[in-house]
């Protein structure tokens, strides 16, 4: 990692660092993850790719004559019309395009919106490459209401070939240490060592090694800290989720998962 002569505050990317990806919809979680992705992409001079996936499963449901939709706020039940759904998807695509342009406005940032149609997780997995960084809203595209980790986000965290950052818009991030477990210092795409990762990300101020701990102790510790972020290997994450399947939903700091 070397300084970029045209932008001394940024990093000249190695070939391994491809892009910063984010799944984008018009939910609070999606917009919060987008804003975080923009910060990192600008800082390390990476291309930002916002992925908007038209859910094929929902479109298929609209083809059944017995399908119904329920208004989220009104509670009104009406037939699920394919024509109405297609129109709604088009309007949402326009909204996410505007959200991307607002987030990137005034920044020296290469960015684009990539639109596809299919199953959300499958489309994201097909697009992600090992050198990418993928930002996800914690609640996920399939769980906009409530605090549980959405099934889409859960699948991507466990299967993505790249580093995944889980963002939670309910807890605005505060600069603080990049935490990791002793003996498991993460090699992040924007910094091969924790020292480099801290240097090139505005969220991180210093580093902190953690002793190995069980899921309840980790939740209690991070609940009091509420600053910085936690980085861990996917292997460590799987062990923690075996102890508490909903642990990630309750940790109030961003989580960086390295494959």
C-alpha positions as CSV (number, residue, x, y, z in Angstrom):
1,X,0.0,0.0,0.0
2,X,1.6,3.3,-1.1
3,X,0.4,6.9,-1.1
4,X,-1.4,8.1,-4.2
5,X,0.6,11.1,-5.7
6,X,-2.6,12.7,-7.0
7,X,-4.3,12.4,-3.6
8,X,-1.8,12.3,-0.7
9,X,-4.6,11.5,1.8
10,X,-5.6,8.4,-0.1
11,X,-4.0,5.0,-0.8
12,X,-2.8,3.7,-4.2
13,X,-4.6,0.4,-4.4
14,X,-2.9,-2.9,-5.1
15,X,-4.4,-5.1,-7.8
16,X,-5.9,-7.3,-5.0
17,X,-8.2,-4.4,-3.9
18,X,-10.9,-4.4,-6.5
19,X,-14.0,-2.5,-5.4
20,X,-16.2,-1.4,-2.5
21,X,-19.6,-3.0,-3.0
22,X,-22.9,-2.2,-1.2
23,X,-26.3,-3.7,-1.5
24,X,-28.6,-0.7,-2.0
25,X,-32.3,-0.3,-1.4
26,X,-34.2,2.7,-0.1
27,X,-34.4,1.5,3.5
28,X,-32.6,3.2,6.4
29,X,-30.2,0.3,6.7
30,X,-29.3,0.4,3.0
31,X,-28.6,4.1,3.0
32,X,-26.5,3.9,6.1
33,X,-24.4,1.1,4.7
34,X,-24.0,3.2,1.4
35,X,-22.7,6.2,3.3
36,X,-20.2,4.1,5.1
37,X,-19.1,2.5,1.9
38,X,-18.6,5.9,0.3
39,X,-16.3,7.0,3.1
40,X,-14.0,3.9,2.6
41,X,-14.1,4.0,-1.2
42,X,-13.1,7.7,-1.2
43,X,-10.4,7.2,1.4
44,X,-8.6,4.4,-0.5
45,X,-9.5,5.5,-4.1
46,X,-11.5,2.4,-4.8
47,X,-14.4,2.1,-7.2
48,X,-17.8,2.1,-5.5
49,X,-20.4,-0.3,-6.9
50,X,-23.9,0.0,-5.6
51,X,-25.9,-3.2,-6.3
52,X,-29.6,-3.0,-6.7
53,X,-31.3,-6.3,-7.2
54,X,-34.9,-6.7,-8.3
55,X,-36.1,-9.7,-6.3
56,X,-37.1,-12.4,-8.7
57,X,-39.0,-14.3,-5.9
58,X,-41.3,-11.4,-5.3
59,X,-41.9,-11.0,-9.1
60,X,-42.8,-14.7,-9.3
61,X,-45.3,-14.4,-6.4
62,X,-47.1,-11.6,-8.3
63,X,-47.9,-14.1,-11.0
64,X,-50.2,-16.1,-8.8
65,X,-53.9,-15.1,-8.9
66,X,-54.2,-15.5,-5.1
67,X,-51.2,-13.3,-4.2
68,X,-52.0,-10.3,-1.9
69,X,-50.0,-7.4,-0.5
70,X,-50.6,-5.6,2.8
71,X,-49.8,-2.0,3.2
72,X,-47.0,-1.5,5.8
73,X,-48.7,1.4,7.4
74,X,-52.3,1.2,6.3
75,X,-52.8,-2.5,6.7
76,X,-55.0,-2.5,3.5
77,X,-55.0,-5.9,1.7
78,X,-55.1,-5.8,-2.1
79,X,-54.2,-8.1,-5.0
80,X,-50.5,-8.2,-5.7
81,X,-50.4,-6.9,-9.3
82,X,-47.4,-7.7,-11.5
83,X,-47.9,-4.4,-13.3
84,X,-48.0,-2.4,-10.0
85,X,-45.0,-4.3,-8.7
86,X,-42.9,-3.6,-11.8
87,X,-43.8,0.1,-11.5
88,X,-42.9,0.0,-7.8
89,X,-39.5,-1.5,-8.6
90,X,-38.8,1.2,-11.2
91,X,-39.6,3.9,-8.7
92,X,-37.4,2.3,-6.2
93,X,-34.5,2.0,-8.7
94,X,-34.9,5.8,-9.3
95,X,-34.8,6.5,-5.6
96,X,-31.7,4.4,-5.0
97,X,-30.0,6.1,-7.9
98,X,-30.7,9.5,-6.3
99,X,-29.4,8.2,-3.0
100,X,-26.2,7.1,-4.6
101,X,-25.7,10.5,-6.3
102,X,-26.4,12.3,-3.1
103,X,-23.9,10.2,-1.2
104,X,-21.2,10.7,-3.8
105,X,-21.9,14.4,-4.5
106,X,-18.8,16.5,-4.2
107,X,-16.4,13.6,-3.7
108,X,-13.6,12.4,-6.0
109,X,-15.1,9.0,-6.2
110,X,-15.6,6.5,-9.1
111,X,-19.1,5.1,-8.6
112,X,-21.8,3.3,-10.5
113,X,-25.2,1.7,-9.9
114,X,-25.5,-1.9,-11.1
115,X,-29.0,-3.2,-11.6
116,X,-29.9,-6.9,-11.9
117,X,-32.8,-9.2,-11.4
118,X,-32.7,-12.4,-9.5
119,X,-32.4,-13.7,-5.9
120,X,-30.7,-10.9,-3.9
121,X,-28.1,-13.0,-2.1
122,X,-27.3,-15.1,-5.2
123,X,-26.8,-12.0,-7.3
124,X,-24.5,-10.3,-4.7
125,X,-22.4,-13.5,-4.3
126,X,-22.0,-13.8,-8.1
127,X,-20.8,-10.2,-8.3
128,X,-18.4,-10.2,-5.3
129,X,-14.7,-11.1,-5.8
130,X,-12.1,-12.0,-3.2
131,X,-10.4,-8.6,-3.2
132,X,-13.7,-6.6,-2.7
133,X,-15.2,-5.2,0.5
134,X,-19.0,-5.7,0.8
135,X,-21.0,-3.4,3.0
136,X,-24.4,-4.6,4.4
137,X,-27.1,-3.0,6.4
138,X,-27.5,-5.1,9.6
139,X,-31.2,-5.7,9.3
140,X,-30.8,-7.0,5.7
141,X,-33.1,-6.5,2.7
142,X,-35.4,-9.3,3.9
143,X,-36.0,-7.9,7.4
144,X,-36.6,-4.1,7.4
145,X,-38.6,-4.2,10.6
146,X,-37.1,-5.2,13.9
147,X,-33.5,-5.9,15.0
148,X,-32.9,-9.4,13.8
149,X,-30.1,-10.0,11.3
150,X,-31.8,-10.5,7.9
151,X,-31.5,-13.8,6.1
152,X,-29.9,-12.1,3.1
153,X,-27.2,-10.5,5.2
154,X,-26.7,-13.7,7.2
155,X,-26.1,-15.7,4.0
156,X,-23.7,-13.1,2.6
157,X,-21.7,-12.9,5.8
158,X,-21.2,-16.7,5.8
159,X,-20.7,-17.3,2.1
160,X,-19.2,-14.1,0.5
161,X,-15.7,-14.6,-1.0
162,X,-14.6,-11.2,0.3
163,X,-14.4,-9.1,3.4
164,X,-17.9,-8.1,4.7
165,X,-18.7,-5.1,6.8
166,X,-21.9,-5.2,8.7
167,X,-23.3,-1.7,9.5
168,X,-26.1,-0.8,11.9
169,X,-27.9,2.5,11.3
170,X,-29.5,2.3,14.8
171,X,-26.1,3.0,16.4
172,X,-24.2,5.8,14.6
173,X,-20.6,4.7,14.6
174,X,-18.1,6.6,16.8
175,X,-14.4,6.6,16.0
176,X,-12.6,4.1,18.2
177,X,-10.2,1.1,18.2
178,X,-10.1,-1.6,15.6
179,X,-10.6,-4.6,17.8
180,X,-9.6,-8.2,17.0
181,X,-8.8,-11.3,18.9
182,X,-5.3,-12.0,20.0
183,X,-3.5,-14.1,17.5
184,X,-6.1,-13.4,14.8
185,X,-4.9,-10.0,13.5
186,X,-7.0,-9.5,10.3
187,X,-5.5,-8.8,6.9
188,X,-8.1,-6.3,5.5
189,X,-8.2,-5.3,1.8
190,X,-7.4,-1.7,2.6
191,X,-4.6,-2.6,5.0
192,X,-2.5,-5.7,5.2
193,X,-1.9,-5.2,8.9
194,X,-4.2,-3.7,11.6
195,X,-1.8,-0.7,11.8
196,X,-2.4,0.0,8.1
197,X,-6.1,-0.6,8.4
198,X,-6.3,1.9,11.2
199,X,-4.3,4.5,9.3
200,X,-6.6,4.4,6.2
201,X,-10.1,4.3,7.7
202,X,-11.7,7.3,9.5
203,X,-13.7,5.0,11.8
204,X,-10.6,3.5,13.5
205,X,-8.5,5.3,16.2
206,X,-5.9,2.9,17.5
207,X,-6.0,-0.9,17.9
208,X,-7.1,-3.2,20.7
209,X,-6.4,-6.9,21.0
210,X,-9.1,-9.0,22.8
211,X,-8.7,-12.1,24.8
212,X,-10.7,-15.0,23.5
213,X,-14.2,-14.9,25.0
214,X,-17.6,-16.5,24.6
215,X,-20.6,-14.9,22.9
216,X,-22.2,-13.5,26.1
217,X,-19.0,-11.9,27.4
218,X,-18.3,-10.4,23.9
219,X,-21.8,-8.9,23.8
220,X,-21.4,-7.4,27.2
221,X,-18.0,-6.0,26.5
222,X,-18.9,-4.4,23.2
223,X,-22.2,-3.1,24.6
224,X,-20.2,-1.0,27.0
225,X,-17.5,0.1,24.5
226,X,-19.8,1.4,21.7
227,X,-16.9,2.8,19.7
228,X,-14.7,1.6,16.9
229,X,-15.4,-1.8,15.3
230,X,-14.8,-5.5,15.7
231,X,-12.9,-7.5,13.1
232,X,-12.9,-11.3,13.1
233,X,-12.4,-14.3,10.9
234,X,-15.4,-16.1,9.5
235,X,-14.2,-19.2,11.5
236,X,-14.4,-17.2,14.7
237,X,-17.8,-15.9,13.7
238,X,-19.2,-19.3,13.1
239,X,-18.1,-20.5,16.5
240,X,-19.8,-17.4,18.1
241,X,-23.0,-17.9,16.2
242,X,-23.2,-21.6,17.3
243,X,-23.3,-20.2,20.9
244,X,-25.8,-17.4,20.1
245,X,-27.4,-17.3,16.6
246,X,-28.6,-13.7,17.1
247,X,-25.3,-12.3,18.5
248,X,-24.6,-10.0,15.5
249,X,-27.9,-8.3,15.8
250,X,-27.2,-7.1,19.3
251,X,-23.6,-5.9,18.9
252,X,-23.8,-2.1,18.6
253,X,-20.5,-1.5,16.7
254,X,-19.7,-2.2,13.0
255,X,-18.4,-5.8,12.4
256,X,-15.8,-6.7,9.9
257,X,-15.8,-10.4,8.8
258,X,-12.7,-11.7,7.0
259,X,-13.1,-14.9,5.0
